């Protein structure tokens, strides 16, 4: 089948969805952006799924997803496995800047009535964050416009499936760790000659011994004895003095 023929076939099926009255009184099927909330940094690439929950006899879908082009740049749109796992599909990607528009119909080469049931992923949309800000990922249908519903076709009769569409939300920020990295710790100027008399002897050992086991705030705390600056006078500090014992500086 040619591409043009596929286009007319899919257009006919999707148009028919809107002409047949719903057969279900209650709306149980949900189509949603997942995750519903996404937090990313500028220049980060991320993906969201368009998921469907609790559907029976799904034959095709048609959804639109709009976003702020000042905040996000579209990277790619991919069909999900929900229909493809059942059989071959016709896909038309009518995406343009600021609007992802994807329509997919399940078909069988021999004309058998095949459809998908349950829950799964209809499509995956990947973006790159351009600038700091917030944007709605507005999931809806057009022709006609419905703000809280997408087009879902049921079985061979292309009866529309009532559904509720749930939007997503993206917040883009700068990475504070990259903007204001913590300055590196200055190298310690402490040495084993704790009293500064030019030699490492029992006076230095005694200084560590008096503060041994202490932490900042303790009555015996002596920061001079904390040679490795770990806020604790312990065996490591005593070892530093011991291996230098008798050295003249």
Secondary structure, DSSP 8 states (H G I E B T S, - for coil): --HHHHHHHHHHHHHHHTTS----SS--EEEEEESSEEEEETT-EEEEEEEEEEEEEEEEEEEEEE--TTTEEEEEEEE-HHHHTTS-EEEEE--BTTEEEEEEEE--TT-----EEEEEEEEEEEEEE-SSEEEEEEEEBTTTTBTT--EEEETTTTEE--EEEE-EEEEEE--HHHHS-----------S-TT-SSB-SHHHHHHHHHHTT--TTSTT--GGG-TT-SS---HHHHHHHHHTTT-B-
